[in-house]
Amino acid sequence: MKALVYHGPGQKSLDERPLPVIQQPTDAIVRITKTTICGTDLHILKGDVPTCKPGTILGHEGVGVVNAVGPGVSTFKAGDRVLISCITACGRCEYCRKGMFSHCTTGGWILGNSIDGTQAEYVRIPHADTSLHPLPAGLESAEEDALVMLSDILPTGFECGVLNGKVQPGTSVAIVGSGPIGLAALLTAQLYSPAEIIMIDLDDNRLAVGKRFGATATINSADGTAAQQVMALTGGRGVDTAIEAVGIPATFELCQDIVAPGGTIANVGVHGIKADLHLERLWSHNITITTRLVDTVSTPMLLKTVQSKRIAAAQLVTHHFRFDEFLAAYDTFSRAADTHALKVIIEAPPHGAA
């Protein structure tokens, strides 16, 4: 099979790899029909994720068809269409019992990290009964595109940004970073009817997308005055929720500059280097700072919401590629400022095709 393989910082290639096989009774082998690329994959390629070793197939998102199941799998059978969760969960350990699937003692974020992932024609899914979600047959292509967004970015934006950020009706929200995760937070924040959603980014195109997706205001932070502009929009108070959706020190510090007393900073971004926390200013501000790796506990709810078209997730997809164009897909995704890419879909050839 073809697979996108990580060979160390800055190195990747589309290689021929053996088909995965059942290793544990609870495994399933899924034939990928559509997958995508995540900003976290770019962090891996920068060397920010040391748990991902050279030789690993990247990717943790996708939809597909079950090809085979181990004897311990009871929910799925060969031929079932499924959504793959970016988080693998046994459902039994102490962390899973708390709903913290991301810290499952035999799972968590392992796909495309510590085991081979979904940027391949086939993938092995451990703990299949609790790590896959059933999909109806006969989906149209655009519907499949939308469902790929449920593997990671929609639950991540929702759980790590909106829920951790305590977004409520009538509150003010600033989302720092208007990439796919920030836009996913924007789409799902509107389920809670905040009064203001301010999108902040360096890229005017992404800010325009944010405005189209429902932001009440946008700020280009290139001139260094973003904090002052947020204060002007909020009467000098700041925002109730500041969602950090980039993962660099400057954006985390901006969130500290714009959060209102009693507010919440919800960190979503993957940080590869240290970021300063200014307690000399914030110790008296009654703020809450949250961190989280997505647990995907919200995926069943979001799946219903997307299928009912309450959230138009397909609008996050800007480009389509074939599997043999994987390197071009990475190039397009990594140059988003030039290509205007949000999420890219990589589609496998029809089953049985060359």
URCOR-V708062 format. One record per run of one state. SS is the DSSP state (a for helix, b for strand, c for the rest). FROM is the first residue (numbers start at 0). LEN is the number of residues. If there is no record, write none. Layout:
BEGIN
ss,from,len
SS,FROM,LEN
SS,FROM,LEN
END
This chain:
BEGIN
ss,from,len
c,0,1
b,1,5
c,6,5
b,11,5
c,16,11
b,27,9
c,36,2
a,38,8
c,46,10
b,56,1
c,57,4
b,61,8
c,69,11
b,80,4
c,84,3
b,87,1
c,88,5
a,93,4
c,97,3
a,100,3
c,103,4
b,107,1
c,108,2
b,110,1
c,111,3
b,114,1
c,115,4
b,119,1
c,120,1
b,121,4
c,125,2
a,127,4
b,131,3
c,134,6
a,140,8
c,148,4
a,152,11
c,163,8
b,171,5
c,176,3
a,179,13
c,192,3
b,195,6
c,201,2
a,203,10
c,213,3
b,216,4
a,220,3
c,223,2
a,225,8
c,233,5
b,238,6
c,244,4
a,248,10
b,258,9
c,267,11
a,278,4
c,282,5
b,287,4
c,291,7
a,298,9
c,307,5
a,312,4
b,316,6
a,322,12
c,334,1
a,335,4
c,339,3
b,342,5
c,347,7
END
